[in-house]
Amino acid sequence: MEAFFKPLAYGWHGPIFVDQGFLSHLGWGFAVTLLGYFFGGPRWLKIIGVVWVIHAFYRELIEEALEATTVSDLVSRCAPVLILLAIEAIRSRRIAPQPA
């Protein structure tokens, strides 16, 4: 029974919001990057974010075989980091002192 129901609940042909891999990639992408911000501020947010993206490309393109889900896995791993870096860039631009 598990072999029948698991693809329905967690497979890519099922709803995207139920897919376990997609959601875990999003969650870890946000968590690891924000952990860098927690420990070192904006500088470490950028460092850990870049390391996470490099790790994602290594993991998806070198460690794992190329599959139909490779592109979606890369997007789901890198999108949270890019969102957080964009938010930080907007925040730092607003906080920066304006020239007189």
C-alpha positions in Angstrom: 0.0 0.0 0.0 2.8 2.4 0.8 4.3 1.9 -2.7 0.9 3.1 -4.1 0.1 6.0 -1.8 3.5 7.5 -1.3 3.9 8.7 -5.0 0.4 10.1 -4.8 1.2 12.1 -1.7 4.8 13.1 -2.3 5.6 12.6 -5.9 6.0 15.4 -8.5 2.8 14.4 -10.2 1.0 15.3 -7.0 0.3 18.8 -5.6 3.5 20.8 -5.4 2.7 22.0 -1.8 2.7 18.4 -0.6 5.9 17.4 -2.2 8.3 16.6 0.6 11.6 17.3 -1.3 10.4 20.7 -2.6 9.3 22.0 0.8 12.4 20.7 2.6 14.7 22.4 0.0 12.8 25.7 0.6 12.9 25.3 4.4 16.6 24.5 4.5 17.4 27.3 2.1 15.8 29.8 4.4 17.0 28.3 7.6 20.7 27.9 6.7 20.9 31.4 5.3 19.1 33.0 8.2 21.3 31.1 10.6 24.3 32.9 8.9 22.5 36.2 9.5 21.8 35.3 13.1 25.5 34.6 13.9 27.2 37.3 11.8 24.8 39.8 10.5 24.5 40.8 6.8 28.0 39.8 6.0 27.6 36.2 7.0 24.1 36.1 5.4 25.9 36.7 2.1 28.7 34.3 2.8 26.5 31.5 3.9 24.0 32.2 1.1 26.8 31.9 -1.5 28.1 28.7 0.1 24.6 27.3 0.1 24.0 28.0 -3.6 27.4 26.5 -4.5 26.5 23.4 -2.4 23.1 23.2 -4.2 24.8 23.2 -7.6 27.4 20.6 -6.4 24.7 18.4 -4.9 22.4 18.5 -7.9 24.8 18.5 -10.8 27.7 16.4 -9.5 26.6 14.1 -6.6 23.2 13.2 -8.0 22.3 11.8 -11.4 20.6 14.3 -13.8 16.9 13.7 -13.6 13.7 15.4 -14.6 13.6 17.1 -11.2 17.1 18.6 -11.4 16.0 22.0 -12.5 13.2 22.2 -10.0 15.5 21.0 -7.2 18.0 23.7 -8.1 15.3 26.4 -8.1 13.8 25.2 -4.8 17.3 25.2 -3.2 18.5 28.6 -4.6 15.3 30.7 -4.6 15.1 31.2 -0.8 18.7 32.4 -0.7 18.2 34.8 -3.6 15.0 36.2 -2.0 16.9 36.8 1.3 19.8 38.4 -0.5 17.4 40.7 -2.4 15.7 41.7 0.8 19.0 42.4 2.4 20.2 44.5 -0.6 17.0 46.6 -0.4 17.3 47.0 3.4 21.0 48.0 3.2 20.2 50.6 0.5 17.5 52.2 2.6 19.7 52.2 5.7 22.8 53.6 4.0 23.4 57.3 4.7 22.4 59.6 1.9 25.1 62.0 0.6 24.6 65.6 1.5 
